[in-house]
């Protein structure tokens, strides 16, 4: 078993295609395939299911890839340490965000990153929590911005800010008539609520806050969408209510449908998440600093909010 073979395993696991993996490794496809065959003979089991399109890791392949990734990261960390790269913020980083964070956070964050770190090349991806956790474990994503705490400690979590939740209600919803303009969870009966579809962590927090039975039954229909914009428009046109994140609400200063919650406001903790052995400390510090500067100062006041953790449903 050689380091080069482990690099080939990681390339195929990432690209899910032998030709693309060979191009990534700058070798011919026959060379890559031959080395992987040798490794499979040494392991005594196929590492890839070649009958699938795209190519997928077998169960043994998953185990080999997980260990290979750790070895390669340790080697890369040693190399970077020797070259001083851990103290620089440059090179390439693949950053993933939740779909409920990306539209409101990215326009605030990217100008800061481009100005502060002009030598850093950033690739941004939108991922649901489940997919992002898998990508982080596999090494196909370097860092994620998502809601925490996570159900286990296999990944390193760096809390950055708390994002309060807001209600979004139709003008004729009973909650819209509350004189203070602030609502409680009890003011938002689940029978009038629309939610994001399964797979979105914001759905998990909405269910924790407002319950899960009989959603939308008083509206004459039930709808679970992958888009906050769709839910907001449905509330405006057909009635009912939904929940929106705080950064989304900041972009709607004159929208009469937005209502804050009574203190302590329910909120989700937003964190930077990386693998435990991720070594680019200067990059993580720079990302955290830029994210904190991209959000309102009171979002950094963790004790002022009631945290609703992400829970797999």
DOZA-706351 format. One record per residue (C-alpha): x, y, z; residue in one letter; residue number from 1. Coordinates in Angstrom, 2 decimals. Example, Ala and Ser with C-alpha at 12.3 -4.5 7.8 and 13.67 -1.06 7.14 Angstrom:
! residues 2
         u         v         w   residu   num
     12.30     -4.50      7.80        a     1
     13.67     -1.06      7.14        s     2
//
This chain:
! residues 313
         u         v         w   residu   num
      0.00      0.00      0.00        x     1
      1.41      3.37     -1.03        x     2
      0.47      6.99     -0.41        x     3
     -0.11      7.42     -4.12        x     4
     -2.67      4.60     -4.07        x     5
     -4.44      6.29     -1.17        x     6
     -4.50      9.54     -3.16        x     7
     -6.07      7.64     -6.06        x     8
     -8.73      6.18     -3.74        x     9
     -9.60      9.66     -2.48        x    10
     -9.70     11.08     -6.01        x    11
    -12.12      8.43     -7.27        x    12
    -14.25      8.72     -4.11        x    13
    -14.47     12.47     -4.70        x    14
    -14.95     12.53     -8.48        x    15
    -16.95      9.26     -8.71        x    16
    -15.35      8.71    -12.12        x    17
    -12.03      7.05    -12.99        x    18
    -11.25      9.35    -15.91        x    19
    -11.89     12.53    -13.90        x    20
     -9.91     11.15    -10.97        x    21
     -6.96     10.37    -13.25        x    22
     -7.07     13.91    -14.65        x    23
     -7.16     15.31    -11.12        x    24
     -4.11     13.24    -10.18        x    25
     -2.39     14.07    -13.50        x    26
     -1.87     10.44    -14.50        x    27
     -3.35      8.31    -17.24        x    28
     -6.51      6.38    -16.46        x    29
     -4.83      2.98    -17.07        x    30
     -2.13      3.90    -14.53        x    31
     -4.69      4.89    -11.92        x    32
     -6.85      1.81    -12.56        x    33
     -3.85     -0.52    -12.38        x    34
     -2.73      0.91     -9.03        x    35
     -6.22      0.63     -7.60        x    36
     -6.48     -2.98     -8.77        x    37
     -3.20     -3.72     -6.98        x    38
     -4.54     -2.13     -3.81        x    39
     -7.79     -4.11     -4.04        x    40
     -5.79     -7.33     -4.39        x    41
     -3.78     -6.38     -1.32        x    42
     -6.90     -5.55      0.67        x    43
     -8.67     -8.65     -0.61        x    44
    -11.88     -6.88     -1.56        x    45
    -13.20     -4.46     -4.19        x    46
    -13.08     -0.84     -3.06        x    47
    -15.47      0.46     -5.72        x    48
    -18.77     -0.75     -7.11        x    49
    -18.02     -0.30    -10.81        x    50
    -21.54     -1.38    -11.82        x    51
    -23.00      1.87    -10.48        x    52
    -23.05      5.17    -12.27        x    53
    -21.62      7.29    -10.80        x    54
    -19.05      4.95     -9.28        x    55
    -19.61      4.32     -5.56        x    56
    -17.44      3.06     -2.73        x    57
    -18.15     -0.41     -1.38        x    58
    -18.47     -0.89      2.37        x    59
    -14.80     -1.89      2.56        x    60
    -13.96      1.02      0.27        x    61
    -15.69      3.42      2.66        x    62
    -13.53      2.16      5.52        x    63
    -10.34      2.38      3.47        x    64
    -11.23      5.88      2.23        x    65
    -11.95      7.16      5.75        x    66
     -8.54      5.98      6.97        x    67
     -6.80      7.13      3.80        x    68
     -8.25     10.60      4.24        x    69
     -6.91     10.85      7.77        x    70
     -3.45      9.77      6.65        x    71
     -3.41     12.21      3.74        x    72
     -4.61     15.08      5.92        x    73
     -1.91     14.38      8.50        x    74
      0.69     14.31      5.75        x    75
     -0.66     17.55      4.26        x    76
     -0.69     19.13      7.71        x    77
      2.95     18.19      8.26        x    78
      3.89     19.60      4.86        x    79
      1.98     22.82      5.49        x    80
      3.55     23.18      8.92        x    81
      7.00     22.87      7.45        x    82
      6.15     25.53      4.85        x    83
      4.34     27.83      7.30        x    84
      1.02     27.44      5.44        x    85
     -0.95     27.00      8.66        x    86
     -0.27     30.69      9.39        x    87
     -1.40     31.91      5.95        x    88
     -4.88     32.45      4.56        x    89
     -4.49     31.61      0.90        x    90
     -4.86     28.67     -1.44        x    91
     -8.18     26.92     -1.98        x    92
    -11.07     26.19      0.38        x    93
    -14.37     24.49     -0.32        x    94
    -17.02     26.02      1.95        x    95
    -20.55     24.65      2.41        x    96
    -23.57     26.51      3.83        x    97
    -27.15     25.61      4.64        x    98
    -29.74     26.65      2.03        x    99
    -31.47     28.68      4.77        x   100
    -28.23     30.57      5.47        x   101
    -26.66     31.04      2.04        x   102
    -29.07     33.65      0.52        x   103
    -28.77     36.02      3.48        x   104
    -25.25     35.33      4.80        x   105
    -23.24     35.03      1.57        x   106
    -23.94     38.59      0.29        x   107
    -22.67     39.86      3.65        x   108
    -19.72     37.47      3.94        x   109
    -18.19     37.25      0.46        x   110
    -17.24     40.96      0.11        x   111
    -15.36     40.68      3.42        x   112
    -13.51     37.53      2.35        x   113
    -12.61     38.98     -1.05        x   114
    -11.27     42.16      0.53        x   115
     -9.48     40.64      3.51        x   116
     -8.07     37.52      1.83        x   117
     -7.45     38.31     -1.86        x   118
     -5.21     35.23     -2.28        x   119
     -7.86     32.84     -0.98        x   120
     -9.84     30.94     -3.63        x   121
    -13.28     30.04     -2.27        x   122
    -15.72     27.54     -3.74        x   123
    -19.15     27.83     -2.13        x   124
    -21.68     25.00     -2.02        x   125
    -25.22     24.78     -0.63        x   126
    -25.86     21.58      1.34        x   127
    -28.51     20.35      3.74        x   128
    -27.22     19.33      7.16        x   129
    -27.18     15.59      6.46        x   130
    -25.36     15.97      3.15        x   131
    -22.90     18.47      4.61        x   132
    -21.98     16.16      7.49        x   133
    -21.29     13.36      5.00        x   134
    -19.20     15.66      2.80        x   135
    -17.17     16.83      5.80        x   136
    -16.51     13.25      6.89        x   137
    -15.45     12.27      3.37        x   138
    -13.27     15.33      2.91        x   139
    -15.15     16.64     -0.13        x   140
    -15.91     19.82      1.84        x   141
    -13.26     21.63      3.92        x   142
    -15.52     23.64      6.21        x   143
    -19.24     23.95      6.78        x   144
    -21.44     26.69      8.24        x   145
    -24.44     25.04      9.86        x   146
    -26.65     24.84     12.92        x   147
    -25.25     23.13     16.00        x   148
    -24.79     21.37     18.36        x   149
    -24.34     18.19     16.37        x   150
    -25.54     14.79     17.59        x   151
    -21.95     13.52     18.03        x   152
    -18.46     14.93     18.49        x   153
    -16.75     13.31     15.51        x   154
    -16.38     16.77     13.94        x   155
    -14.84     19.94     15.38        x   156
    -17.38     22.69     16.07        x   157
    -16.54     26.39     16.42        x   158
    -19.63     28.42     17.48        x   159
    -19.79     31.78     15.72        x   160
    -23.17     33.42     16.32        x   161
    -26.77     32.91     17.38        x   162
    -29.45     33.60     14.77        x   163
    -32.88     34.39     16.25        x   164
    -36.03     33.00     14.67        x   165
    -38.91     35.21     13.51        x   166
    -42.54     34.48     12.70        x   167
    -43.92     35.32      9.27        x   168
    -47.71     35.66      9.47        x   169
    -50.61     36.65      7.23        x   170
    -52.26     40.02      8.00        x   171
    -55.43     38.28      9.20        x   172
    -53.63     35.70     11.35        x   173
    -54.50     36.21     15.06        x   174
    -50.79     36.69     15.85        x   175
    -50.69     39.73     13.55        x   176
    -53.09     41.60     15.87        x   177
    -50.97     41.29     19.04        x   178
    -50.41     44.92     20.15        x   179
    -46.78     44.45     21.22        x   180
    -45.87     42.97     17.84        x   181
    -44.11     40.12     19.65        x   182
    -45.42     36.57     19.65        x   183
    -44.96     33.30     21.47        x   184
    -45.00     29.78     20.12        x   185
    -48.53     29.41     21.47        x   186
    -49.65     32.25     19.16        x   187
    -48.70     30.14     16.12        x   188
    -50.94     27.05     16.12        x   189
    -49.51     24.24     14.05        x   190
    -52.80     24.00     12.16        x   191
    -51.91     27.23     10.36        x   192
    -48.19     26.63      9.86        x   193
    -46.20     25.84      6.72        x   194
    -42.77     24.20      6.99        x   195
    -39.67     23.43      5.00        x   196
    -39.48     19.89      3.67        x   197
    -37.53     17.10      5.37        x   198
    -33.76     17.40      5.20        x   199
    -33.63     21.06      6.25        x   200
    -32.39     21.68      9.79        x   201
    -34.59     24.78     10.05        x   202
    -37.58     22.44      9.82        x   203
    -36.25     20.60     12.89        x   204
    -36.08     23.81     14.90        x   205
    -39.56     24.87     13.75        x   206
    -41.00     21.56     14.92        x   207
    -39.27     21.89     18.30        x   208
    -40.75     25.34     18.75        x   209
    -44.27     24.88     17.44        x   210
    -45.00     21.15     17.44        x   211
    -45.52     18.65     14.66        x   212
    -49.09     17.38     14.47        x   213
    -51.82     18.57     12.08        x   214
    -49.58     21.07     10.28        x   215
    -51.52     23.32      7.93        x   216
    -54.86     21.53      8.31        x   217
    -56.77     24.79      8.89        x   218
    -55.46     26.22      5.62        x   219
    -57.27     23.68      3.45        x   220
    -53.97     22.20      2.23        x   221
    -50.58     21.07      3.48        x   222
    -47.34     22.11      1.89        x   223
    -43.70     21.39      2.73        x   224
    -41.33     23.24      0.42        x   225
    -37.56     23.44      0.00        x   226
    -37.74     27.23     -0.36        x   227
    -38.35     29.86      2.30        x   228
    -39.41     32.24     -0.46        x   229
    -42.17     29.83     -1.50        x   230
    -43.44     29.54      2.07        x   231
    -43.46     33.32      2.56        x   232
    -45.39     33.86     -0.64        x   233
    -47.92     31.18      0.31        x   234
    -48.44     32.87      3.69        x   235
    -49.04     36.23      2.00        x   236
    -51.48     34.79     -0.56        x   237
    -53.31     32.02      1.33        x   238
    -52.89     32.77      5.04        x   239
    -51.25     30.97      7.91        x   240
    -47.72     31.36      9.18        x   241
    -44.17     30.07      8.88        x   242
    -40.80     30.71     10.51        x   243
    -37.85     32.55      9.00        x   244
    -34.24     32.98     10.18        x   245
    -33.03     36.28     11.60        x   246
    -30.72     37.19      8.71        x   247
    -33.65     36.68      6.35        x   248
    -35.76     38.98      8.52        x   249
    -33.07     41.68      8.45        x   250
    -33.60     41.92      4.70        x   251
    -37.33     42.63      5.24        x   252
    -37.32     45.79      7.41        x   253
    -40.67     47.08      6.11        x   254
    -42.47     43.75      5.69        x   255
    -45.65     43.82      7.81        x   256
    -45.72     40.03      7.96        x   257
    -42.58     39.73     10.15        x   258
    -43.05     39.30     13.90        x   259
    -40.39     38.89     16.60        x   260
    -40.71     36.42     19.48        x   261
    -40.87     37.44     23.12        x   262
    -37.59     37.25     25.05        x   263
    -35.72     35.06     25.38        x   264
    -35.95     34.74     21.62        x   265
    -35.65     31.23     20.18        x   266
    -32.52     30.96     18.04        x   267
    -30.25     28.54     16.27        x   268
    -26.54     28.37     17.03        x   269
    -24.50     28.77     13.84        x   270
    -21.00     27.29     13.80        x   271
    -18.02     26.59     11.63        x   272
    -17.55     22.83     11.42        x   273
    -14.45     20.98     10.21        x   274
    -12.88     17.57     10.66        x   275
    -11.11     17.02     13.97        x   276
     -7.66     16.98     12.38        x   277
     -8.18     19.98     10.09        x   278
     -4.94     21.94     10.39        x   279
     -5.44     25.33      8.70        x   280
     -5.89     27.32     11.91        x   281
     -5.24     30.74     10.37        x   282
     -7.95     30.08      7.77        x   283
    -10.45     29.02     10.44        x   284
     -9.67     32.12     12.51        x   285
    -10.07     34.32      9.42        x   286
    -13.37     32.70      8.45        x   287
    -14.76     33.02     11.96        x   288
    -13.74     36.68     12.18        x   289
    -15.29     37.48      8.78        x   290
    -18.55     35.71      9.63        x   291
    -18.85     37.54     12.95        x   292
    -18.30     40.87     11.22        x   293
    -20.95     39.95      8.65        x   294
    -23.76     39.62     11.22        x   295
    -25.24     42.12     13.70        x   296
    -23.36     42.56     16.95        x   297
    -26.24     41.35     19.11        x   298
    -26.22     38.01     17.26        x   299
    -22.91     37.29     19.01        x   300
    -24.51     37.60     22.47        x   301
    -25.09     33.88     23.11        x   302
    -26.76     34.15     26.56        x   303
    -29.55     36.40     25.24        x   304
    -31.22     33.63     23.21        x   305
    -32.94     30.31     23.81        x   306
    -31.04     27.81     21.69        x   307
    -32.98     25.31     19.60        x   308
    -30.50     22.59     18.60        x   309
    -30.59     20.75     15.31        x   310
    -32.09     17.29     15.69        x   311
    -32.33     14.61     12.99        x   312
    -35.99     13.79     12.36        x   313
//
